[in-house]
Amino acid sequence: GRSIAVANVDGSFYAVDDLCTHDDGPLGDGRLAGHTIECPRHGARFDVRTGAVLRMPAVAPIRTWPLRVEGGEIHVEVEVES
């Protein structure tokens, strides 16, 4: 029930919630430039390594998730919400 965007930055992988904290825009549809992902709706930007907001209109960070690459597969470690 959770959408996650995975970014590949020069061979390093990062997983973040696929929802902009400004208006739930799909970050996976946005532009990735280096470690910065931009929401396609209003241009909010976030650091995929930390989730930190880099440009408004978002003010809250996005959630990041630990992941590992094993045998060519990406495994994202998500918490199950109760």
PDB file as gemmi writes it, atoms N, CA and C in Angstrom:
CRYST1    1.000    1.000    1.000  90.00  90.00  90.00 P 1                      
ATOM      1  N   GLY A   1       0.793  -1.197   0.000  1.00  0.00           N  
ATOM      2  CA  GLY A   1       0.000   0.000   0.000  1.00  0.00           C  
ATOM      3  C   GLY A   1       0.842   1.270   0.000  1.00  0.00           C  
ATOM      4  N   ARG A   2       2.149   1.152  -0.198  1.00  0.00           N  
ATOM      5  CA  ARG A   2       3.027   2.316  -0.177  1.00  0.00           C  
ATOM      6  C   ARG A   2       3.759   2.387  -1.501  1.00  0.00           C  
ATOM      7  N   SER A   3       3.809   3.586  -2.072  1.00  0.00           N  
ATOM      8  CA  SER A   3       4.574   3.798  -3.300  1.00  0.00           C  
ATOM      9  C   SER A   3       5.946   4.340  -2.942  1.00  0.00           C  
ATOM     10  N   ILE A   4       6.969   3.726  -3.524  1.00  0.00           N  
ATOM     11  CA  ILE A   4       8.353   4.118  -3.250  1.00  0.00           C  
ATOM     12  C   ILE A   4       9.046   4.386  -4.570  1.00  0.00           C  
ATOM     13  N   ALA A   5       9.820   5.463  -4.617  1.00  0.00           N  
ATOM     14  CA  ALA A   5      10.626   5.783  -5.795  1.00  0.00           C  
ATOM     15  C   ALA A   5      12.065   5.384  -5.489  1.00  0.00           C  
ATOM     16  N   VAL A   6      12.707   4.733  -6.438  1.00  0.00           N  
ATOM     17  CA  VAL A   6      14.109   4.341  -6.298  1.00  0.00           C  
ATOM     18  C   VAL A   6      14.920   5.162  -7.290  1.00  0.00           C  
ATOM     19  N   ALA A   7      15.974   5.790  -6.794  1.00  0.00           N  
ATOM     20  CA  ALA A   7      16.832   6.624  -7.629  1.00  0.00           C  
ATOM     21  C   ALA A   7      18.211   5.982  -7.734  1.00  0.00           C  
ATOM     22  N   ASN A   8      18.781   6.021  -8.937  1.00  0.00           N  
ATOM     23  CA  ASN A   8      20.130   5.537  -9.176  1.00  0.00           C  
ATOM     24  C   ASN A   8      20.988   6.755  -9.482  1.00  0.00           C  
ATOM     25  N   VAL A   9      21.883   7.079  -8.567  1.00  0.00           N  
ATOM     26  CA  VAL A   9      22.774   8.223  -8.737  1.00  0.00           C  
ATOM     27  C   VAL A   9      24.195   7.690  -8.865  1.00  0.00           C  
ATOM     28  N   ASP A  10      24.679   7.640 -10.073  1.00  0.00           N  
ATOM     29  CA  ASP A  10      26.042   7.152 -10.342  1.00  0.00           C  
ATOM     30  C   ASP A  10      26.313   5.785  -9.726  1.00  0.00           C  
ATOM     31  N   GLY A  11      25.320   4.895  -9.805  1.00  0.00           N  
ATOM     32  CA  GLY A  11      25.496   3.535  -9.294  1.00  0.00           C  
ATOM     33  C   GLY A  11      25.136   3.340  -7.836  1.00  0.00           C  
ATOM     34  N   SER A  12      24.807   4.404  -7.125  1.00  0.00           N  
ATOM     35  CA  SER A  12      24.325   4.305  -5.748  1.00  0.00           C  
ATOM     36  C   SER A  12      22.809   4.444  -5.774  1.00  0.00           C  
ATOM     37  N   PHE A  13      22.135   3.564  -5.045  1.00  0.00           N  
ATOM     38  CA  PHE A  13      20.680   3.551  -5.065  1.00  0.00           C  
ATOM     39  C   PHE A  13      20.111   4.136  -3.777  1.00  0.00           C  
ATOM     40  N   TYR A  14      18.979   4.834  -3.928  1.00  0.00           N  
ATOM     41  CA  TYR A  14      18.288   5.471  -2.809  1.00  0.00           C  
ATOM     42  C   TYR A  14      16.791   5.230  -2.973  1.00  0.00           C  
ATOM     43  N   ALA A  15      16.090   5.029  -1.865  1.00  0.00           N  
ATOM     44  CA  ALA A  15      14.648   4.817  -1.891  1.00  0.00           C  
ATOM     45  C   ALA A  15      13.971   5.890  -1.051  1.00  0.00           C  
ATOM     46  N   VAL A  16      12.927   6.497  -1.612  1.00  0.00           N  
ATOM     47  CA  VAL A  16      12.160   7.542  -0.926  1.00  0.00           C  
ATOM     48  C   VAL A  16      10.674   7.320  -1.167  1.00  0.00           C  
ATOM     49  N   ASP A  17       9.845   7.850  -0.281  1.00  0.00           N  
ATOM     50  CA  ASP A  17       8.409   7.827  -0.548  1.00  0.00           C  
ATOM     51  C   ASP A  17       8.152   8.523  -1.875  1.00  0.00           C  
ATOM     52  N   ASP A  18       7.237   7.986  -2.639  1.00  0.00           N  
ATOM     53  CA  ASP A  18       6.922   8.521  -3.968  1.00  0.00           C  
ATOM     54  C   ASP A  18       5.852   9.604  -3.878  1.00  0.00           C  
ATOM     55  N   LEU A  19       5.826  10.329  -2.787  1.00  0.00           N  
ATOM     56  CA  LEU A  19       4.831  11.391  -2.599  1.00  0.00           C  
ATOM     57  C   LEU A  19       5.496  12.658  -2.095  1.00  0.00           C  
ATOM     58  N   CYS A  20       5.305  13.726  -2.802  1.00  0.00           N  
ATOM     59  CA  CYS A  20       5.791  15.031  -2.371  1.00  0.00           C  
ATOM     60  C   CYS A  20       5.033  15.432  -1.112  1.00  0.00           C  
ATOM     61  N   THR A  21       5.734  15.966  -0.145  1.00  0.00           N  
ATOM     62  CA  THR A  21       5.074  16.384   1.101  1.00  0.00           C  
ATOM     63  C   THR A  21       4.275  17.675   0.944  1.00  0.00           C  
ATOM     64  N   HIS A  22       4.407  18.334  -0.194  1.00  0.00           N  
ATOM     65  CA  HIS A  22       3.643  19.550  -0.431  1.00  0.00           C  
ATOM     66  C   HIS A  22       2.211  19.231  -0.837  1.00  0.00           C  
ATOM     67  N   ASP A  23       2.056  18.349  -1.852  1.00  0.00           N  
ATOM     68  CA  ASP A  23       0.684  18.050  -2.295  1.00  0.00           C  
ATOM     69  C   ASP A  23       0.526  16.626  -2.815  1.00  0.00           C  
ATOM     70  N   ASP A  24       1.374  15.720  -2.351  1.00  0.00           N  
ATOM     71  CA  ASP A  24       1.313  14.300  -2.735  1.00  0.00           C  
ATOM     72  C   ASP A  24       1.588  14.047  -4.211  1.00  0.00           C  
ATOM     73  N   GLY A  25       2.345  14.933  -4.854  1.00  0.00           N  
ATOM     74  CA  GLY A  25       2.739  14.714  -6.243  1.00  0.00           C  
ATOM     75  C   GLY A  25       3.633  13.494  -6.365  1.00  0.00           C  
ATOM     76  N   PRO A  26       3.626  12.825  -7.522  1.00  0.00           N  
ATOM     77  CA  PRO A  26       4.408  11.608  -7.723  1.00  0.00           C  
ATOM     78  C   PRO A  26       5.880  11.912  -8.007  1.00  0.00           C  
ATOM     79  N   LEU A  27       6.728  11.792  -7.002  1.00  0.00           N  
ATOM     80  CA  LEU A  27       8.143  12.127  -7.177  1.00  0.00           C  
ATOM     81  C   LEU A  27       8.817  11.247  -8.225  1.00  0.00           C  
ATOM     82  N   GLY A  28       8.358  10.012  -8.372  1.00  0.00           N  
ATOM     83  CA  GLY A  28       8.929   9.119  -9.370  1.00  0.00           C  
ATOM     84  C   GLY A  28       8.744   9.611 -10.792  1.00  0.00           C  
ATOM     85  N   ASP A  29       7.795  10.518 -10.996  1.00  0.00           N  
ATOM     86  CA  ASP A  29       7.581  11.123 -12.315  1.00  0.00           C  
ATOM     87  C   ASP A  29       8.397  12.397 -12.490  1.00  0.00           C  
ATOM     88  N   GLY A  30       9.108  12.791 -11.442  1.00  0.00           N  
ATOM     89  CA  GLY A  30       9.871  14.033 -11.475  1.00  0.00           C  
ATOM     90  C   GLY A  30      11.243  13.851 -12.081  1.00  0.00           C  
ATOM     91  N   ARG A  31      11.996  14.936 -12.087  1.00  0.00           N  
ATOM     92  CA  ARG A  31      13.338  14.955 -12.672  1.00  0.00           C  
ATOM     93  C   ARG A  31      14.369  14.721 -11.570  1.00  0.00           C  
ATOM     94  N   LEU A  32      15.347  13.857 -11.879  1.00  0.00           N  
ATOM     95  CA  LEU A  32      16.442  13.584 -10.961  1.00  0.00           C  
ATOM     96  C   LEU A  32      17.698  14.211 -11.539  1.00  0.00           C  
ATOM     97  N   ALA A  33      18.337  15.078 -10.768  1.00  0.00           N  
ATOM     98  CA  ALA A  33      19.594  15.708 -11.179  1.00  0.00           C  
ATOM     99  C   ALA A  33      20.576  15.550 -10.022  1.00  0.00           C  
ATOM    100  N   GLY A  34      21.549  14.673 -10.193  1.00  0.00           N  
ATOM    101  CA  GLY A  34      22.429  14.365  -9.079  1.00  0.00           C  
ATOM    102  C   GLY A  34      21.617  13.735  -7.968  1.00  0.00           C  
ATOM    103  N   HIS A  35      21.771  14.234  -6.755  1.00  0.00           N  
ATOM    104  CA  HIS A  35      21.029  13.707  -5.605  1.00  0.00           C  
ATOM    105  C   HIS A  35      19.721  14.446  -5.358  1.00  0.00           C  
ATOM    106  N   THR A  36      19.300  15.270  -6.312  1.00  0.00           N  
ATOM    107  CA  THR A  36      18.098  16.087  -6.139  1.00  0.00           C  
ATOM    108  C   THR A  36      16.965  15.572  -7.011  1.00  0.00           C  
ATOM    109  N   ILE A  37      15.822  15.317  -6.376  1.00  0.00           N  
ATOM    110  CA  ILE A  37      14.622  14.936  -7.115  1.00  0.00           C  
ATOM    111  C   ILE A  37      13.632  16.088  -7.032  1.00  0.00           C  
ATOM    112  N   GLU A  38      13.001  16.396  -8.173  1.00  0.00           N  
ATOM    113  CA  GLU A  38      12.075  17.526  -8.250  1.00  0.00           C  
ATOM    114  C   GLU A  38      10.667  17.032  -8.519  1.00  0.00           C  
ATOM    115  N   CYS A  39       9.721  17.497  -7.733  1.00  0.00           N  
ATOM    116  CA  CYS A  39       8.317  17.143  -7.927  1.00  0.00           C  
ATOM    117  C   CYS A  39       7.821  17.751  -9.235  1.00  0.00           C  
ATOM    118  N   PRO A  40       7.146  16.961 -10.069  1.00  0.00           N  
ATOM    119  CA  PRO A  40       6.681  17.485 -11.350  1.00  0.00           C  
ATOM    120  C   PRO A  40       5.511  18.462 -11.234  1.00  0.00           C  
ATOM    121  N   ARG A  41       4.867  18.536 -10.089  1.00  0.00           N  
ATOM    122  CA  ARG A  41       3.700  19.417  -9.957  1.00  0.00           C  
ATOM    123  C   ARG A  41       4.072  20.878  -9.703  1.00  0.00           C  
ATOM    124  N   HIS A  42       4.822  21.136  -8.640  1.00  0.00           N  
ATOM    125  CA  HIS A  42       5.105  22.520  -8.258  1.00  0.00           C  
ATOM    126  C   HIS A  42       6.590  22.817  -8.066  1.00  0.00           C  
ATOM    127  N   GLY A  43       7.445  21.845  -8.395  1.00  0.00           N  
ATOM    128  CA  GLY A  43       8.877  22.101  -8.378  1.00  0.00           C  
ATOM    129  C   GLY A  43       9.588  21.983  -7.047  1.00  0.00           C  
ATOM    130  N   ALA A  44       8.909  21.454  -6.023  1.00  0.00           N  
ATOM    131  CA  ALA A  44       9.619  21.228  -4.753  1.00  0.00           C  
ATOM    132  C   ALA A  44      10.774  20.265  -5.014  1.00  0.00           C  
ATOM    133  N   ARG A  45      11.876  20.467  -4.311  1.00  0.00           N  
ATOM    134  CA  ARG A  45      13.045  19.607  -4.499  1.00  0.00           C  
ATOM    135  C   ARG A  45      13.477  19.004  -3.174  1.00  0.00           C  
ATOM    136  N   PHE A  46      13.988  17.771  -3.265  1.00  0.00           N  
ATOM    137  CA  PHE A  46      14.416  17.011  -2.094  1.00  0.00           C  
ATOM    138  C   PHE A  46      15.732  16.310  -2.385  1.00  0.00           C  
ATOM    139  N   ASP A  47      16.506  16.061  -1.336  1.00  0.00           N  
ATOM    140  CA  ASP A  47      17.733  15.285  -1.431  1.00  0.00           C  
ATOM    141  C   ASP A  47      17.356  13.812  -1.241  1.00  0.00           C  
ATOM    142  N   VAL A  48      17.634  12.950  -2.229  1.00  0.00           N  
ATOM    143  CA  VAL A  48      17.249  11.540  -2.133  1.00  0.00           C  
ATOM    144  C   VAL A  48      18.064  10.783  -1.081  1.00  0.00           C  
ATOM    145  N   ARG A  49      19.195  11.325  -0.658  1.00  0.00           N  
ATOM    146  CA  ARG A  49      20.006  10.665   0.366  1.00  0.00           C  
ATOM    147  C   ARG A  49      19.414  10.845   1.753  1.00  0.00           C  
ATOM    148  N   THR A  50      18.866  12.027   2.025  1.00  0.00           N  
ATOM    149  CA  THR A  50      18.417  12.362   3.378  1.00  0.00           C  
ATOM    150  C   THR A  50      16.931  12.661   3.472  1.00  0.00           C  
ATOM    151  N   GLY A  51      16.305  12.977   2.342  1.00  0.00           N  
ATOM    152  CA  GLY A  51      14.902  13.390   2.339  1.00  0.00           C  
ATOM    153  C   GLY A  51      14.714  14.870   2.602  1.00  0.00           C  
ATOM    154  N   ALA A  52      15.798  15.595   2.851  1.00  0.00           N  
ATOM    155  CA  ALA A  52      15.718  17.016   3.206  1.00  0.00           C  
ATOM    156  C   ALA A  52      15.110  17.841   2.078  1.00  0.00           C  
ATOM    157  N   VAL A  53      14.337  18.837   2.463  1.00  0.00           N  
ATOM    158  CA  VAL A  53      13.773  19.787   1.503  1.00  0.00           C  
ATOM    159  C   VAL A  53      14.892  20.700   1.008  1.00  0.00           C  
ATOM    160  N   LEU A  54      14.985  20.839  -0.298  1.00  0.00           N  
ATOM    161  CA  LEU A  54      15.981  21.724  -0.892  1.00  0.00           C  
ATOM    162  C   LEU A  54      15.348  22.957  -1.527  1.00  0.00           C  
ATOM    163  N   ARG A  55      14.039  22.868  -1.837  1.00  0.00           N  
ATOM    164  CA  ARG A  55      13.347  24.029  -2.410  1.00  0.00           C  
ATOM    165  C   ARG A  55      11.866  23.932  -2.100  1.00  0.00           C  
ATOM    166  N   MET A  56      11.293  25.064  -1.748  1.00  0.00           N  
ATOM    167  CA  MET A  56       9.853  25.161  -1.500  1.00  0.00           C  
ATOM    168  C   MET A  56       9.117  24.973  -2.826  1.00  0.00           C  
ATOM    169  N   PRO A  57       7.839  24.672  -2.801  1.00  0.00           N  
ATOM    170  CA  PRO A  57       6.889  24.955  -1.730  1.00  0.00           C  
ATOM    171  C   PRO A  57       6.824  23.909  -0.620  1.00  0.00           C  
ATOM    172  N   ALA A  58       7.516  22.783  -0.729  1.00  0.00           N  
ATOM    173  CA  ALA A  58       7.510  21.807   0.367  1.00  0.00           C  
ATOM    174  C   ALA A  58       8.294  22.364   1.547  1.00  0.00           C  
ATOM    175  N   VAL A  59       7.847  22.034   2.749  1.00  0.00           N  
ATOM    176  CA  VAL A  59       8.573  22.429   3.956  1.00  0.00           C  
ATOM    177  C   VAL A  59       8.924  21.214   4.814  1.00  0.00           C  
ATOM    178  N   ALA A  60       8.241  20.085   4.598  1.00  0.00           N  
ATOM    179  CA  ALA A  60       8.516  18.858   5.353  1.00  0.00           C  
ATOM    180  C   ALA A  60       9.334  17.910   4.487  1.00  0.00           C  
ATOM    181  N   PRO A  61      10.296  17.223   5.091  1.00  0.00           N  
ATOM    182  CA  PRO A  61      11.118  16.285   4.322  1.00  0.00           C  
ATOM    183  C   PRO A  61      10.310  15.073   3.867  1.00  0.00           C  
ATOM    184  N   ILE A  62      10.847  14.362   2.884  1.00  0.00           N  
ATOM    185  CA  ILE A  62      10.253  13.098   2.463  1.00  0.00           C  
ATOM    186  C   ILE A  62      10.917  11.973   3.250  1.00  0.00           C  
ATOM    187  N   ARG A  63      10.229  10.866   3.354  1.00  0.00           N  
ATOM    188  CA  ARG A  63      10.783   9.726   4.084  1.00  0.00           C  
ATOM    189  C   ARG A  63      11.733   8.948   3.182  1.00  0.00           C  
ATOM    190  N   THR A  64      12.854   8.567   3.730  1.00  0.00           N  
ATOM    191  CA  THR A  64      13.813   7.720   3.010  1.00  0.00           C  
ATOM    192  C   THR A  64      13.751   6.317   3.610  1.00  0.00           C  
ATOM    193  N   TRP A  65      14.156   5.338   2.803  1.00  0.00           N  
ATOM    194  CA  TRP A  65      14.107   3.943   3.225  1.00  0.00           C  
ATOM    195  C   TRP A  65      15.450   3.271   2.961  1.00  0.00           C  
ATOM    196  N   PRO A  66      15.911   2.439   3.889  1.00  0.00           N  
ATOM    197  CA  PRO A  66      17.146   1.705   3.620  1.00  0.00           C  
ATOM    198  C   PRO A  66      16.901   0.656   2.541  1.00  0.00           C  
ATOM    199  N   LEU A  67      17.930   0.405   1.757  1.00  0.00           N  
ATOM    200  CA  LEU A  67      17.826  -0.642   0.743  1.00  0.00           C  
ATOM    201  C   LEU A  67      19.152  -1.337   0.585  1.00  0.00           C  
ATOM    202  N   ARG A  68      19.100  -2.480  -0.072  1.00  0.00           N  
ATOM    203  CA  ARG A  68      20.311  -3.211  -0.405  1.00  0.00           C  
ATOM    204  C   ARG A  68      20.130  -3.825  -1.787  1.00  0.00           C  
ATOM    205  N   VAL A  69      21.234  -4.012  -2.477  1.00  0.00           N  
ATOM    206  CA  VAL A  69      21.218  -4.630  -3.793  1.00  0.00           C  
ATOM    207  C   VAL A  69      21.866  -5.994  -3.654  1.00  0.00           C  
ATOM    208  N   GLU A  70      21.118  -7.028  -4.029  1.00  0.00           N  
ATOM    209  CA  GLU A  70      21.609  -8.404  -3.936  1.00  0.00           C  
ATOM    210  C   GLU A  70      21.312  -9.131  -5.233  1.00  0.00           C  
ATOM    211  N   GLY A  71      22.343  -9.615  -5.881  1.00  0.00           N  
ATOM    212  CA  GLY A  71      22.137 -10.402  -7.093  1.00  0.00           C  
ATOM    213  C   GLY A  71      21.362  -9.665  -8.165  1.00  0.00           C  
ATOM    214  N   GLY A  72      21.583  -8.366  -8.286  1.00  0.00           N  
ATOM    215  CA  GLY A  72      20.888  -7.591  -9.302  1.00  0.00           C  
ATOM    216  C   GLY A  72      19.471  -7.177  -8.926  1.00  0.00           C  
ATOM    217  N   GLU A  73      19.027  -7.507  -7.733  1.00  0.00           N  
ATOM    218  CA  GLU A  73      17.704  -7.107  -7.256  1.00  0.00           C  
ATOM    219  C   GLU A  73      17.838  -6.048  -6.171  1.00  0.00           C  
ATOM    220  N   ILE A  74      16.880  -5.126  -6.148  1.00  0.00           N  
ATOM    221  CA  ILE A  74      16.847  -4.086  -5.137  1.00  0.00           C  
ATOM    222  C   ILE A  74      15.814  -4.450  -4.094  1.00  0.00           C  
ATOM    223  N   HIS A  75      16.234  -4.493  -2.836  1.00  0.00           N  
ATOM    224  CA  HIS A  75      15.348  -4.812  -1.729  1.00  0.00           C  
ATOM    225  C   HIS A  75      15.227  -3.581  -0.833  1.00  0.00           C  
ATOM    226  N   VAL A  76      14.013  -3.049  -0.723  1.00  0.00           N  
ATOM    227  CA  VAL A  76      13.764  -1.881   0.111  1.00  0.00           C  
ATOM    228  C   VAL A  76      13.189  -2.351   1.432  1.00  0.00           C  
ATOM    229  N   GLU A  77      13.758  -1.865   2.521  1.00  0.00           N  
ATOM    230  CA  GLU A  77      13.319  -2.267   3.863  1.00  0.00           C  
ATOM    231  C   GLU A  77      12.297  -1.241   4.375  1.00  0.00           C  
ATOM    232  N   VAL A  78      11.016  -1.610   4.301  1.00  0.00           N  
ATOM    233  CA  VAL A  78       9.957  -0.706   4.747  1.00  0.00           C  
ATOM    234  C   VAL A  78       9.369  -1.200   6.063  1.00  0.00           C  
ATOM    235  N   GLU A  79       8.917  -0.256   6.846  1.00  0.00           N  
ATOM    236  CA  GLU A  79       8.229  -0.596   8.096  1.00  0.00           C  
ATOM    237  C   GLU A  79       6.767  -0.831   7.795  1.00  0.00           C  
ATOM    238  N   VAL A  80       6.209  -1.824   8.434  1.00  0.00           N  
ATOM    239  CA  VAL A  80       4.776  -2.089   8.298  1.00  0.00           C  
ATOM    240  C   VAL A  80       4.051  -1.219   9.316  1.00  0.00           C  
ATOM    241  N   GLU A  81       3.115  -0.417   8.813  1.00  0.00           N  
ATOM    242  CA  GLU A  81       2.363   0.459   9.719  1.00  0.00           C  
ATOM    243  C   GLU A  81       1.188  -0.303  10.284  1.00  0.00           C  
ATOM    244  N   SER A  82       0.955  -0.121  11.572  1.00  0.00           N  
ATOM    245  CA  SER A  82      -0.163  -0.837  12.208  1.00  0.00           C  
ATOM    246  C   SER A  82      -1.332   0.058  12.430  1.00  0.00           C  
TER     247      SER A  82                                                      
END                                                                             
